[in-house]
Amino acid sequence: MTDATLTAPKSTFTTFWILQSTGASRSWTEDQRREACDSSMSIVKRHGARVSLRAAYSTIGLTAGVDLILWLVADDLEAFQGLSTELNHSPVGPALEAKFAYLGMASGSQYNPEHGPAFLRGIPPKQYLSVYPFSKTPAWYLLPFEKRRELMAVHGQLGDEFPSILTNTVSSFGIADQEFVVALEDDDPAILINMVQRLRGAKVREYTLIDTPIFLGLRMDLGEAIMAAI
């Protein structure tokens, strides 16, 4: 895992829209599918001043029950809502249904302020994304802060054995069911498997309450990912 000084404002929000095909597009012609896709891309581009698309991912054949992940970044939550509203009322609206929206705020770690989400540092996205909700047990927050920092330092040292992986953890306290959203990126999914398995040996694992469901996606151009989903 890499480490660098954060350059983005503290109040940067991100969301992972995890979408499922409704099947409505099965009766569409190829021209109708293309029109819906082109309209969607135009809408995303039009909102680009307020909402940036880090990447689009196809989950088809990788994660059952969903077809598309859009990873978005903005400085305020209203920007996400504005984009979502317009997409819902566009030609693609009937074809895609939101199954999850993993929303969080990005900032430096309280245990090591120099550690933070890779996407804040301008690092390009990698080919594979693994994203999931994460919450700790109540007992974790009753530990002294120094003890928590010590356990997290060991966890971080284990993760450092896999420098190609980009880690992105954002906070969801009070705005979603989970406490955090964790997004891991790499060009080789085998490395993701190896790192997560390695981290299972960290003592801090005892304090994990929730870390599923996990969604795996393959990065594609936005148009390609939408066409695959509809």
Secondary structure, 3 states (H helix, E strand, C coil): CCCCCCCCCCCEEEEEEEEEECCHHHHCCHHHHHHHHHHHHHHHHHCCCCEEEEEEEECCCCCCCCCEEEEEEECCHHHHHHHHHHHHCCCCHHHEEEEEEEEEEECCCCCCCCCCCHHHHCCCCCCEEEEEEEEECHHHHHCCHHHHHHHHHHHHHHHCCCCCCEEEEEECCCCCCCCEEEEEEECCHHHHHHHHHHHCCCHHHHHEEECCCCEEEEEECHHHHHHHHC
